[in-house]
Amino acid sequence: MLKLPSEFVQRLRPVFDGKAVCVTGGAGFIGGHLVDALFGLGASVSVIDDLSNSNAQHVAELIDLDPDRVRFVHASILDDVALDEAVQGAAYVFHLAAMSSVPRSIAEPERSLVVNTLGTARVAQAALKAGAKRIVYSASSSAYGDLDTGNSPKIESLAPAPLSPYAVGKLSGEHIMRSWSASYGISTVSLRYFNIFGPRQPADSPYSAVIAVFARKLLAGEAPKIFGDGLQSRDFTYVTNAVLANLLGAASPRALAGEVVNIGSGHSITLNDLYRILAEKCAAPHINPVYEPARVGDVKHSLADISAATELLGYRPIAQLSDGIEETLAWYERAFAESERG
C-alpha cells in the first residue's frame, strides 16, 4: 500500500474514520490506491466497478481483511439500481469510474461519451439522492487540448479545447459537477489529473499509459514504441499525489461548488528523456525505442499549474517523478517475475 506522510494522516483520519464512502471505479488503478488510503484512514468503503478495465483481486483482499468495512458492487455506473446500492449512506462519493483512454474513445466514441457523460450525471444524481456531503470527481487535463502556452503551465482559467471524445466526456463531467452544485446544492469539486502513473497500472493493453508500457517492454528486453518524435512533454504525476488530492478534496471545510483544480507535479519531461531514464534503470540503455506516427487526439505538451489546488485544497505533491519511477519499476519487476513463475 502507498503511504501518506504522517502530517496528512493526522489531518485526514478524523474526517474519514468511521465514515461511509463510495468509490466508483474503485477496482481500477487510481481507485484501488484511493480505496487503500480510505481503508487505512478508518472509512467504510463501498466500491462499484464493472471490471471492464480492472479485476476485483485487490478489493477482495481488503474484504478478507475486514468484511465489515469493504463492500463490492459488481456493476456499471449506468446501472441505476446497483449505483443506488453502492452510494447508499455514503458521506463522500469519489467518482473515478470512466472509459479512460483517448485512443479507445476515438475507436468507440459513443460508448466513451455515454460512460463518461451520462454515467457521471447518474453518479451525481445517485449521490444527491443518498444525501452525500460531497462528490470528488476525477477530471482530466485532456480538457485543455493542445493549447499553446509556450513554456507556461496550464491554468484552469484557460478556455477548454478538447481534442478527443474522451476529453469531451471528461470535460462534460466537470460541467455536471458545477451544475449539480448550482441546481441542487450538493458540494462538488473536479480534479484535473495530469498523467498519473504508479504501481498496479495496467501494462498489457493497447491503451496502457506510457510509463507502464515502457516498463513492461524494457523489463522484457523489448523496444517500446514512441508515437511522434518523442519531444512531446508530460507532467507525470505519481499516484500518491492523486490519492492525496482526492482525500483533500473531500476533507476541505470550504463550501465547494464545482471548482476545477489541476492535480499534477508542476514539472514536465519529454518522452525521449523519460525513456532514457527508464531504459537506464531497467539496465537496457542499449535498447532504442521504435518511433511511429503521432496518434490522433494526443496533445504535444502538458504541464500543470497547481497553485489553485494548493490554495483551495492545501494540495502539494508529496512524491516526485524520480521517487515514483523507483517504486513503480520495483512493483513491475515483482509482478512480471510472479507472472513468469505462473
C-alpha positions in Angstrom: 0.0 0.0 0.0 1.1 3.6 -0.7 1.9 5.6 2.4 0.8 9.2 3.2 3.0 11.5 5.2 2.1 11.5 8.9 1.1 15.1 8.8 -1.7 14.3 6.3 -2.7 11.2 8.1 -3.2 13.1 11.3 -5.2 15.8 9.4 -7.4 13.3 7.4 -8.1 10.5 9.9 -10.7 12.5 11.9 -12.6 13.2 8.6 -12.8 9.6 7.4 -12.6 7.4 10.5 -15.9 5.6 10.9 -17.5 7.4 7.8 -19.1 5.6 4.9 -17.7 6.5 1.5 -18.3 5.2 -2.1 -15.6 4.9 -4.8 -16.8 4.4 -8.3 -14.1 2.6 -10.3 -12.6 1.5 -7.0 -11.1 -1.7 -8.5 -9.1 0.3 -11.0 -5.6 1.8 -10.9 -6.1 5.1 -9.1 -9.4 4.0 -7.5 -7.7 1.0 -5.9 -5.0 3.1 -4.3 -7.6 5.5 -3.1 -9.6 2.6 -1.5 -6.4 1.5 0.2 -5.9 5.0 1.7 -9.6 5.3 2.8 -9.4 1.9 4.4 -6.2 2.9 6.2 -7.9 6.0 7.5 -10.7 4.0 9.0 -13.5 4.6 6.5 -16.1 2.0 5.5 -15.7 1.8 1.7 -18.3 0.8 -0.9 -16.8 0.1 -4.4 -18.8 -0.1 -7.6 -16.9 -1.3 -10.7 -17.8 -3.2 -13.8 -14.3 -4.6 -14.1 -14.0 -3.6 -17.7 -10.6 -2.1 -17.1 -9.6 -4.0 -13.9 -10.1 -7.0 -11.7 -11.5 -7.5 -8.2 -8.5 -9.2 -6.7 -7.2 -6.2 -4.6 -10.7 -5.3 -3.4 -11.2 -9.0 -2.5 -8.0 -8.9 -0.4 -9.3 -5.9 1.6 -12.7 -7.6 2.1 -10.8 -10.5 3.5 -9.0 -8.2 5.9 -12.2 -6.5 7.2 -15.5 -7.6 5.5 -17.5 -5.2 7.7 -15.7 -2.2 6.2 -15.3 -3.0 2.5 -18.2 -3.8 0.1 -18.0 -4.5 -3.6 -20.8 -4.0 -6.2 -20.0 -5.6 -9.5 -21.9 -3.3 -11.9 -21.7 -0.4 -14.3 -22.4 3.1 -13.1 -25.0 3.1 -15.8 -27.0 0.6 -13.7 -29.2 2.9 -11.6 -30.2 0.2 -9.1 -26.7 -1.0 -8.5 -25.4 2.6 -8.2 -28.0 3.5 -5.7 -27.0 0.4 -3.6 -23.3 1.4 -3.8 -23.8 5.0 -2.7 -26.4 4.3 0.0 -25.3 6.0 3.2 -22.1 7.4 1.8 -20.9 10.8 3.2 -18.5 11.2 0.3 -18.6 9.9 -3.2 -15.3 9.7 -5.2 -16.2 9.3 -8.9 -13.3 7.7 -10.8 -15.2 5.2 -13.0 -14.6 6.1 -16.7 -13.7 4.8 -20.1 -10.3 6.3 -19.7 -8.3 6.1 -22.9 -8.0 8.7 -25.7 -7.3 6.0 -28.5 -10.2 3.9 -27.3 -12.6 6.8 -27.2 -11.7 7.5 -30.8 -12.4 3.9 -31.7 -15.6 3.8 -29.6 -16.8 7.5 -29.4 -20.4 6.8 -28.5 -19.6 4.4 -25.6 -17.0 6.8 -24.3 -19.5 9.7 -24.2 -22.2 7.5 -22.6 -20.0 6.2 -19.8 -18.1 9.5 -19.2 -21.0 11.9 -19.5 -24.3 10.1 -18.8 -22.5 7.9 -16.3 -21.2 10.9 -14.4 -24.7 12.5 -14.4 -26.1 9.3 -12.9 -23.4 9.3 -10.2 -24.2 12.9 -9.3 -27.9 12.1 -9.1 -27.3 9.0 -7.0 -25.1 10.9 -4.6 -27.7 13.6 -4.3 -30.4 11.1 -3.5 -28.2 9.4 -1.0 -27.6 12.7 0.9 -23.8 12.6 0.3 -21.9 15.7 1.6 -19.6 16.0 -1.5 -18.7 14.4 -4.8 -15.0 14.4 -5.7 -14.8 14.0 -9.5 -11.7 12.7 -11.4 -11.4 15.1 -14.3 -8.7 15.2 -16.9 -6.0 17.6 -18.2 -7.1 16.4 -21.7 -9.8 19.2 -21.4 -7.0 21.7 -22.3 -6.3 20.0 -25.6 -3.2 21.3 -27.4 -3.5 24.9 -26.3 -0.1 26.6 -26.9 1.0 28.2 -23.7 4.7 28.1 -24.6 6.8 27.2 -21.6 4.0 28.3 -19.2 1.9 25.7 -17.4 -1.8 25.2 -18.0 -4.1 27.2 -15.7 -7.7 26.5 -15.0 -8.9 29.8 -16.4 -7.8 28.8 -20.0 -10.7 28.0 -22.3 -11.0 24.2 -22.8 -10.2 22.8 -26.2 -10.8 19.1 -26.1 -9.3 17.0 -29.0 -11.0 13.6 -28.4 -14.3 12.1 -27.4 -12.6 11.1 -24.1 -11.7 14.7 -23.4 -15.2 15.9 -24.3 -16.7 13.4 -21.9 -14.4 14.3 -19.0 -15.0 18.0 -19.6 -18.7 17.4 -19.6 -18.3 15.8 -16.2 -16.9 19.0 -14.8 -19.9 20.9 -16.0 -22.2 18.3 -14.5 -20.4 18.8 -11.1 -20.8 22.5 -11.3 -24.4 22.4 -12.4 -25.5 19.9 -9.8 -24.0 22.2 -7.2 -25.8 25.2 -8.6 -29.1 23.4 -9.2 -29.3 21.1 -6.2 -26.9 22.4 -3.6 -24.6 19.3 -3.4 -21.0 20.1 -2.8 -18.6 19.1 -5.7 -15.1 19.5 -6.8 -13.3 18.4 -10.0 -9.6 17.3 -10.1 -7.9 17.6 -13.4 -5.3 14.8 -13.4 -2.0 15.2 -15.3 -0.7 11.8 -16.4 -1.0 9.7 -13.3 1.3 6.7 -13.0 2.4 4.1 -10.4 2.2 0.5 -9.2 -0.7 -1.6 -10.4 -1.3 0.5 -13.5 -2.2 -2.0 -16.4 0.7 -2.5 -18.7 -0.7 -5.1 -21.1 -3.4 -3.2 -23.0 -3.2 -1.3 -26.3 -4.5 1.6 -24.2 -2.0 1.4 -21.4 -0.3 4.5 -20.2 3.2 5.3 -21.4 5.3 4.6 -18.2 3.6 1.2 -17.8 4.2 0.3 -21.4 7.9 1.4 -21.3 8.5 -0.6 -18.1 6.8 -3.7 -19.5 8.8 -3.7 -22.7 12.2 -2.7 -21.3 12.0 -5.3 -18.5 11.3 -7.9 -21.1 14.2 -6.7 -23.2 12.0 -5.4 -26.0 11.8 -2.0 -27.7 8.8 0.2 -26.8 7.1 2.4 -29.3 7.0 6.2 -29.1 4.3 7.8 -31.1 5.6 11.0 -32.6 9.1 12.4 -32.3 9.3 12.0 -28.5 9.7 15.7 -27.9 6.2 15.9 -26.6 6.2 16.6 -22.8 4.1 15.5 -20.0 3.6 16.3 -16.3 3.9 12.8 -15.0 2.3 12.6 -11.5 2.8 9.8 -9.1 -0.4 8.1 -8.0 0.1 9.0 -4.3 -0.4 12.6 -5.3 -3.7 11.9 -6.9 -4.9 9.9 -3.9 -3.9 12.8 -1.6 -5.8 15.3 -3.8 -9.0 13.2 -3.6 -8.8 13.0 0.2 -8.1 16.7 0.5 -11.0 17.4 -1.9 -13.4 15.5 0.3 -12.0 16.9 3.5 -11.9 20.6 2.6 -14.1 22.6 5.0 -14.7 25.1 2.2 -18.1 25.3 0.5 -17.0 23.8 -2.8 -19.4 24.2 -5.7 -17.8 22.6 -8.8 -14.4 24.3 -8.7 -11.9 22.8 -11.1 -8.2 22.4 -10.0 -5.2 20.9 -11.7 -3.5 17.9 -10.0 0.0 17.4 -11.2 3.6 17.7 -10.1 4.2 21.1 -11.6 7.1 19.7 -13.7 7.3 18.2 -17.1 9.6 15.9 -19.1 9.8 14.9 -22.7 9.1 11.3 -23.7 12.6 10.9 -25.0 14.1 12.0 -21.7 11.7 9.8 -19.8 12.6 6.9 -22.0 16.3 7.4 -21.3 15.8 7.4 -17.6 13.6 4.2 -17.6 16.0 2.4 -20.0 18.9 3.2 -17.7 17.1 2.0 -14.6 15.9 -1.2 -16.4 19.6 -1.9 -17.4 18.6 -1.6 -21.0 20.3 1.6 -22.3 21.2 -0.3 -25.5 17.5 -0.7 -26.5 16.3 2.1 -28.7 12.6 3.0 -29.0 10.7 2.5 -32.2 9.2 5.8 -33.4 5.8 5.7 -35.1 3.5 8.4 -36.4 1.8 10.6 -33.7 -1.6 9.4 -32.6 -4.8 11.4 -33.4 -6.0 13.2 -30.3 -2.7 13.3 -28.5 -1.5 16.7 -27.2 2.0 18.0 -27.6 2.7 19.5 -24.2 1.1 19.2 -20.9 2.2 20.9 -17.6 0.1 21.8 -14.6 -0.1 25.0 -12.7 -1.0 23.6 -9.3 -1.4 26.9 -7.4 -5.2 26.7 -7.4 -5.2 23.2 -5.8 -2.7 24.4 -3.2 -4.8 27.5 -2.3 -8.2 25.8 -2.4 -7.4 22.3 -1.0 -3.9 22.6 0.6 -2.6 20.2 -2.1 1.1 19.8 -2.7 3.0 16.9 -4.4 4.3 14.5 -1.8 6.2 12.3 -4.3 8.3 13.4 -7.2 8.9 11.7 -10.6 12.2 10.0 -9.5 10.6 8.5 -6.4 7.6 7.3 -8.3 9.7 5.7 -11.1 11.8 3.8 -8.5 8.7 2.4 -6.7 6.8 1.7 -9.9 9.6 -0.2 -11.6 10.2 -2.2 -8.4 6.5 -3.2 -8.4 6.5 -4.2 -12.1 9.7 -6.3 -11.6 7.9 -8.2 -8.9 4.7 -8.5 -10.8 6.4 -9.7 -14.0 8.5 -12.2 -12.1 5.4 -13.6 -10.4 3.6 -13.9 -13.7 6.5 -15.8 -15.2 6.5 -18.3 -12.3 2.9 -18.8 -13.1 
